[in-house]
Amino acid sequence: AQKITQTQPGMFVQEKEAVTLDCTYDTSDPSYGLFWYKQPSSGEMIFLIYQGSYDQQNATEGRYSLNFQKARKSANLVISASQLGDSAMYFCAMRFYTGTASKLTFGTGTRLQVTL
Amino acid sequence: GAVVSQHPSRVICKSGTSVKIECRSLDFQATTMFWYRQFPKKSLMLMATSNEGSKATYEQGVEKDKFLINHASLTLSTLTVTSAHPEDSSFYICSAPMDREAFFGQGTRLTVV
């Protein structure tokens, strides 16, 4: 069975510092995608970054980078130079491409608080 | 870019009434729409997958007669919460997959009083 695990229910980081949000996954499928989403208090899901299982390089999008360690089945999100606006819930998700319905399975989320 | 528009964003309804939530794909055709439910401070749980022109696929434990899903066109999927009860109060959000991404609606916060 496919499973996503986020072990940090809450994290604090000082403004301008970097923070790593952990995500591990479990699957026997060779083809999958890993996503990180940000959910502010308004509820919308904001796409941050994507990593495909066959991608050779770690994904980066501005201040976001994904530390993809395939052998360890981890896909940690690194946010550099944290800003107050980064305070939100962060969800790691996995999508499978085998079969007809490639649905997203979400982790339990990490609440990030950026402090002055 | 691709956008999923979800309405209403908030709704308060009386117990026993039905509420319809719409998700429209803008600038692209969504043959599949995923419907999620999120309880406060919890993760998103997949309720069902709607496919244009066919019956929706429900996840285990989700009542089909309670949560009616219709995907009548390539740009519109609807979720109707029938005979709503206070325990149906939750955040509902739709998502349409496209290529490697998934585009989310803005979400609907349902309160049943």
Interface residues (C-beta under 8 A of the other chain):
Chain A: G33 F35 Y37 G43 E44 M45 F47 Y50 G52 F91 R95 A101 S102 K103 L104 T105 F106 G107 T108 G109
Chain B: T32 F34 Q38 K42 S43 L44 M45 L46 T49 N51 T57 F91 I93 S95 P97 R100 E101 A102 F103 F104 Q106 G107 R109
